[in-house]
Amino acid sequence: MSSSNSSIRGARVGAGPMGEVDRGFKAERFAISYYCMNGHVQTPSFAATVEAEDVPELLDCPNCGMPAGQDKDNPPVIAKHEPYKTHLAYVKERRTEEEAKELLEEAVAAVRARRAKSVED
């Protein structure tokens, strides 16, 4: 076994004193707090060069996924959750009863015509 008397023994590459001088210039920034309806608060930082109109009014809360706004007393409220809709529910929104009956009659007539044609062949 060899013994080395290295002065950097046990140190990792790049290790050294930590501080702004060694790490570079820290950009100026500002923070804005966002509040969701479940009481979560997040405070992201933005670069000082960002214009006020470019700062988002709403963010998604990372804790619960609800929208978060800048007004602590009146956080944004999400609209009513709609349950999953079936294909039939979407069709019923677009069609009236009369249209549905007419389309059904056309479809049944087409099926009957195909069956009649296949019987003839």
PEBELQUI-V233630 format. One record per run of one state. SS is the DSSP state (hx for helix, st for strand, lp for the rest). FROM is the first residue (numbers start at 1). TO is the last residue. If there is no record, write none. Layout:
# PEBELQUI-V233630
ss	from	to
SS	FROM	TO
SS	FROM	TO
This chain:
# PEBELQUI-V233630
ss	from	to
lp	1	19
hx	20	23
lp	24	28
st	29	36
lp	37	40
st	41	47
lp	48	51
hx	52	54
lp	55	58
st	59	60
lp	61	66
st	67	69
lp	70	86
hx	87	94
lp	95	96
hx	97	120
lp	121	121
